[in-house]
Amino acid sequence: MLIVIDNVLNKDEVRQFRQHLDQTDWQNGLKTAGSLAAGVKQNQQIDENASVAVELGNHILRRLGSHPLFISAALPEKIYPPKFNSYSNGGHYGAHVDGAVMPLPGNHGTLRSDLSATLFLCEPEQYEGGELTIETAFGAQQVKLAAGDLVLYPSSSLHRVEPVTRGTRVCAFFWIQSMVRDEGKRTLLFDLDQSIQALTPRQPKADPDILQLTGVYHNLLRRWAEV
């Protein structure tokens, strides 16, 4: 399931983010690359412990914590604090699958990466190339979103960032451990929740059919959630 979430950040917030990021020291992305990624990764990243990365990452997490579409789609149990990367001058990230289990910063245990997220921090016309290409059951899908928009996709997906041939592509990225690890079950819950939300305004309060559907949703979540 690939889901686009619009306007996680508004344009003013994106502008403020970029002002902070443009004044920050960037380092070679190979410093955080694993043995397999090292051969296909060419970008820059900000030290995840830098104060600007922590501050901006927490702002993103606060926004997502009250975002109904994100919560419905991800059912988050744990979130790896957002990181920031930059691609320019042919920078790219070849085909790879994200690591399955990651140590959380600050010795806060580990995270199983069920979902990956990319939050775009520049407009599509500001750079050429740089599409996030995700392999799905229906073929490769290319994603290049407006600044402030986010794409959510399974971490098990083979994906890559195409070479940036003009301008600079700046994004935040992070991973989510869901309460429901199985993608198929999570998709069913998402579809059911979205249907309930769409139907509820059209029905009288305490409509018995809506109540029954809501009960089904929560009973499925109770059966499948790992908390």
C-alpha positions as CSV (number, residue, x, y, z in Angstrom):
1,M,0.0,0.0,0.0
2,L,1.4,3.3,-1.1
3,I,-0.3,6.4,0.4
4,V,0.3,10.1,-0.2
5,I,-0.5,12.4,2.6
6,D,-0.9,16.1,1.5
7,N,0.1,19.1,3.5
8,V,1.8,17.5,6.5
9,L,3.7,20.8,6.6
10,N,2.3,24.0,5.1
11,K,4.4,26.3,2.8
12,D,5.4,28.6,5.6
13,E,6.7,25.7,7.7
14,V,8.6,24.3,4.7
15,R,10.2,27.7,4.2
16,Q,11.3,27.8,7.8
17,F,12.6,24.3,7.6
18,R,14.7,25.1,4.6
19,Q,16.1,28.2,6.2
20,H,17.4,26.1,9.1
21,L,18.6,23.3,6.9
22,D,20.4,25.5,4.5
23,Q,22.4,26.9,7.3
24,T,23.4,23.5,8.7
25,D,26.5,21.5,8.1
26,W,25.8,18.4,5.9
27,Q,28.0,15.3,5.8
28,N,28.5,12.5,3.3
29,G,25.6,10.1,3.4
30,L,28.0,7.2,3.3
31,K,28.7,7.7,7.0
32,T,25.4,6.1,7.7
33,A,25.3,3.6,4.9
34,G,25.4,-0.2,5.6
35,S,27.8,-2.5,3.7
36,L,25.3,-3.1,0.9
37,A,24.1,0.5,0.6
38,A,27.6,1.9,0.5
39,G,27.9,0.9,-3.2
40,V,24.7,2.6,-4.3
41,K,24.3,5.6,-2.1
42,Q,25.5,9.1,-3.1
43,N,23.9,11.9,-1.0
44,Q,24.4,14.1,2.0
45,Q,22.7,13.9,5.4
46,I,22.6,15.9,8.6
47,D,23.9,14.3,11.8
48,E,20.8,12.9,13.4
49,N,22.0,14.2,16.8
50,A,22.4,17.8,15.6
51,S,20.1,20.1,17.4
52,V,18.4,21.3,14.2
53,A,17.7,17.7,13.1
54,V,16.2,16.9,16.5
55,E,14.1,20.1,16.6
56,L,12.7,19.8,13.1
57,G,12.2,16.1,13.5
58,N,10.1,16.6,16.6
59,H,8.0,19.2,14.8
60,I,7.2,16.6,12.1
61,L,6.3,14.0,14.8
62,R,4.0,16.4,16.5
63,R,2.2,17.1,13.3
64,L,1.8,13.4,12.4
65,G,0.7,12.6,16.0
66,S,-2.6,14.3,15.3
67,H,-2.9,13.6,11.6
68,P,-5.9,11.2,11.1
69,L,-4.8,9.9,7.7
70,F,-1.3,9.0,8.9
71,I,-2.6,7.3,12.1
72,S,-5.2,5.4,10.0
73,A,-2.7,4.2,7.5
74,A,0.3,3.5,9.8
75,L,-1.2,2.6,13.1
76,P,2.1,3.6,14.6
77,E,3.6,1.9,17.6
78,K,7.1,3.3,17.3
79,I,8.6,6.0,14.9
80,Y,12.3,6.4,14.2
81,P,13.1,10.1,14.6
82,P,13.1,11.8,11.2
83,K,16.4,12.3,9.4
84,F,17.2,14.7,6.6
85,N,19.0,14.1,3.3
86,S,20.0,16.1,0.2
87,Y,20.7,15.1,-3.4
88,S,22.4,17.2,-6.1
89,N,25.0,17.0,-8.8
90,G,24.0,13.5,-9.9
91,G,23.3,12.3,-6.3
92,H,21.2,9.2,-6.1
93,Y,20.4,6.1,-4.0
94,G,20.4,2.9,-6.0
95,A,17.9,0.0,-5.5
96,H,17.7,-1.2,-1.9
97,V,15.5,-2.5,0.8
98,D,15.5,-0.7,4.2
99,G,16.9,-2.7,7.1
100,A,14.4,-4.8,8.9
101,V,15.4,-4.0,12.5
102,M,17.0,-0.7,13.6
103,P,18.5,0.4,16.9
104,L,16.6,3.5,18.1
105,P,18.8,6.5,19.1
106,G,19.6,7.0,22.8
107,N,19.5,3.3,23.6
108,H,15.7,3.3,23.4
109,G,15.5,-0.3,22.1
110,T,14.9,-1.3,18.6
111,L,12.3,-0.7,15.8
112,R,11.0,-3.1,13.2
113,S,10.6,-1.2,10.0
114,D,7.1,-1.9,8.7
115,L,6.6,1.4,6.8
116,S,9.0,3.9,5.3
117,A,8.1,7.6,4.9
118,T,9.6,10.4,2.8
119,L,8.5,14.0,3.4
120,F,9.4,16.3,0.5
121,L,10.9,19.7,1.4
122,C,11.3,21.3,-2.0
123,E,8.9,21.8,-4.9
124,P,9.2,19.4,-7.9
125,E,10.1,22.2,-10.3
126,Q,13.2,23.1,-8.2
127,Y,15.1,20.1,-9.4
128,E,15.2,17.5,-12.2
129,G,15.3,13.8,-11.5
130,G,15.2,12.7,-7.9
131,E,12.0,10.6,-8.2
132,L,11.5,8.1,-5.5
133,T,10.9,4.9,-7.5
134,I,9.1,2.2,-5.5
135,E,8.6,-1.4,-6.8
136,T,5.1,-2.6,-6.1
137,A,3.0,-5.6,-7.1
138,F,1.6,-3.4,-9.9
139,G,5.0,-2.4,-11.2
140,A,7.3,0.5,-10.4
141,Q,5.7,3.8,-9.2
142,Q,7.6,7.1,-9.3
143,V,6.8,9.6,-6.6
144,K,7.8,13.3,-6.7
145,L,5.6,15.4,-4.5
146,A,5.0,19.0,-3.6
147,A,6.9,20.5,-0.7
148,G,5.2,19.5,2.6
149,D,3.6,16.3,1.2
150,L,4.6,12.8,2.4
151,V,4.5,9.3,0.9
152,L,4.1,6.2,3.1
153,Y,5.1,2.8,1.7
154,P,6.1,-0.7,2.9
155,S,9.7,-0.9,4.1
156,S,10.0,-4.3,2.4
157,S,9.6,-2.6,-1.0
158,L,12.6,-2.4,-3.3
159,H,13.1,1.3,-3.9
160,R,15.6,3.9,-5.2
161,V,16.1,7.6,-5.6
162,E,16.8,8.5,-9.3
163,P,19.8,10.8,-10.0
164,V,19.3,14.5,-9.5
165,T,20.6,16.2,-12.6
166,R,19.6,19.8,-11.8
167,G,19.0,21.7,-8.5
168,T,18.8,20.1,-5.1
169,R,16.3,17.6,-3.6
170,V,15.8,17.9,0.1
171,C,13.6,15.5,2.2
172,A,13.0,14.1,5.6
173,F,12.7,10.4,5.9
174,F,11.9,7.9,8.7
175,W,10.5,4.5,9.6
176,I,7.5,3.3,11.5
177,Q,6.8,0.1,13.4
178,S,3.1,-0.5,13.2
179,M,0.9,-2.1,15.8
180,V,-0.2,-4.4,12.9
181,R,2.9,-5.8,11.2
182,D,1.1,-7.6,8.4
183,E,0.6,-5.4,5.4
184,G,-2.5,-7.1,4.2
185,K,-4.2,-6.8,7.5
186,R,-3.1,-3.2,7.9
187,T,-4.6,-2.4,4.4
188,L,-7.9,-4.0,5.3
189,L,-8.1,-2.0,8.5
190,F,-7.2,1.2,6.6
191,D,-9.9,0.6,4.0
192,L,-12.5,-0.1,6.7
193,D,-11.6,2.9,8.7
194,Q,-11.7,5.2,5.7
195,S,-15.2,3.9,4.7
196,I,-16.4,4.5,8.3
197,Q,-15.1,8.0,8.2
198,A,-16.7,8.7,4.9
199,L,-20.1,7.2,5.9
200,T,-20.4,8.7,9.4
201,P,-21.2,12.3,8.4
202,R,-24.1,11.1,6.1
203,Q,-25.8,9.1,8.8
204,P,-27.7,10.1,12.0
205,K,-25.8,10.1,15.2
206,A,-25.5,6.7,16.9
207,D,-26.5,5.0,13.6
208,P,-26.6,1.2,14.3
209,D,-24.8,0.3,11.1
210,I,-22.0,2.7,11.8
211,L,-21.7,1.4,15.3
212,Q,-21.5,-2.1,14.1
213,L,-18.8,-1.3,11.5
214,T,-16.9,0.5,14.2
215,G,-17.1,-2.5,16.4
216,V,-15.8,-4.7,13.6
217,Y,-12.9,-2.4,13.1
218,H,-11.9,-2.4,16.7
219,N,-12.4,-6.1,17.2
220,L,-10.1,-6.8,14.2
221,L,-7.5,-4.3,15.5
222,R,-7.8,-6.0,18.9
223,R,-7.2,-9.4,17.3
224,W,-4.2,-8.3,15.1
225,A,-2.5,-5.6,17.1
226,E,0.9,-6.4,18.7
227,V,1.2,-4.0,21.7
